[in-house]
């Protein structure tokens, strides 16, 4: 993380609380995933799932408003890039700081639209 710069630690810390909260909410929201699971769940589980889905929407809207997607994307790039030994890398970092909106637009063009589906591991 030292090589990714001082903002990498801040991004990791900013991700801890939402990640912990999302884990709990995704488990609670599981009955809302489809008709079959909704029908198999009891009334209390369906109510809890509805509240969890509403909370997930709020958390995702907050993350979007706070620019967490762009922040995490930039941190990922920084972690993969390594040290800023080259002038081009230093220039790219300065350019990003000057116009992050242009990088956000480029990132959106390069990524698939909509949320990325979460893969659930099958437990045996």
C-alpha positions in Angstrom: 0.0 0.0 0.0 3.0 2.3 0.6 3.7 2.1 -3.2 0.2 3.1 -4.1 0.4 6.4 -2.3 -1.2 7.9 0.8 -4.7 7.8 -0.6 -4.7 4.0 -0.8 -4.8 3.6 2.9 -7.7 6.1 3.2 -9.6 4.2 0.4 -9.1 0.9 2.2 -10.4 2.4 5.5 -13.4 3.9 3.7 -14.2 0.5 2.3 -14.2 -1.4 5.6 -17.4 -0.2 7.1 -19.5 -0.5 3.9 -18.1 -3.9 3.1 -19.0 -5.2 6.6 -22.4 -3.6 6.3 -23.0 -5.0 2.8 -22.1 -8.5 3.9 -24.8 -8.5 6.5 -27.4 -6.8 4.3 -26.8 -9.1 1.4 -27.5 -12.1 3.6 -30.7 -10.5 4.9 -31.8 -9.5 1.4 -31.3 -13.0 0.0 -35.0 -13.9 0.2 -35.7 -11.0 -2.2 -33.4 -12.5 -4.9 -36.2 -14.3 -6.7 -39.7 -15.6 -6.6 -38.7 -19.0 -5.4 -36.7 -17.8 -2.4 -39.5 -15.3 -1.6 -42.1 -18.0 -1.5 -39.9 -20.3 0.6 -39.2 -17.5 3.2 -41.5 -16.8 6.0 -43.2 -13.5 6.6 -40.6 -12.2 9.0 -37.7 -13.1 6.5 -39.6 -11.3 3.7 -40.0 -8.2 5.8 -36.4 -8.3 6.8 -35.4 -8.7 3.2 -37.4 -5.7 2.1 -35.8 -3.6 4.8 -32.3 -4.9 3.8 -33.0 -4.1 0.1 -34.0 -0.6 1.0 -30.9 -0.1 3.1 -28.7 -1.5 0.2 -30.2 1.0 -2.1 -29.4 3.8 0.3 -25.8 2.6 0.8 -25.2 2.3 -2.9 -26.7 5.8 -3.5 -24.5 7.2 -0.7 -21.4 5.5 -2.3 -22.3 6.9 -5.7 -22.8 10.4 -4.3 -19.5 10.2 -2.4 -17.6 9.1 -5.5 -16.4 5.8 -3.9 -16.5 3.9 -7.2 -14.0 6.3 -8.8 -11.9 6.4 -5.6 -11.7 2.6 -5.4 -11.0 2.3 -9.2 -8.1 4.8 -8.9 -6.7 3.0 -5.9 -6.9 -0.3 -7.8 -4.9 1.3 -10.6 -2.4 2.7 -8.2 -1.9 -0.7 -6.5 -1.4 -2.4 -9.8 0.9 0.3 -11.1 3.4 0.2 -8.3 5.9 3.0 -7.6 5.8 6.2 -9.6 9.3 5.9 -10.9 8.4 7.1 -14.4 7.5 10.6 -15.4 4.5 9.4 -17.4 3.0 7.9 -14.2 3.6 11.0 -12.2 2.0 13.0 -15.0 -1.0 10.7 -15.1 -1.5 11.1 -11.3 -1.4 14.9 -11.6 -3.7 14.8 -14.6 -6.2 12.7 -12.7 -6.1 15.1 -9.8 -6.8 18.0 -12.2 -9.7 16.4 -14.1 -11.1 13.3 -12.3 -14.4 13.6 -14.2 -12.6 12.8 -17.5 -11.1 9.7 -16.0 -14.5 8.7 -14.5 -16.1 9.0 -18.0 -13.4 6.9 -19.5 -13.7 4.3 -16.7 -17.5 4.1 -17.3 -16.9 3.6 -21.1 -14.5 0.8 -20.3 -16.7 -1.0 -17.8 -20.0 -2.9 -18.4 -23.1 -0.9 -17.5 -25.1 -1.8 -14.4 -24.0 -3.5 -11.3 -21.5 -6.4 -11.4 -23.3 -9.6 -10.2 -21.9 -11.0 -7.0 -20.9 -14.6 -7.1 -22.0 -16.7 -4.2 -19.8 -19.6 -3.3 -21.6 -22.9 -3.0 -21.2 -24.4 0.5 -21.3 -28.1 0.8 
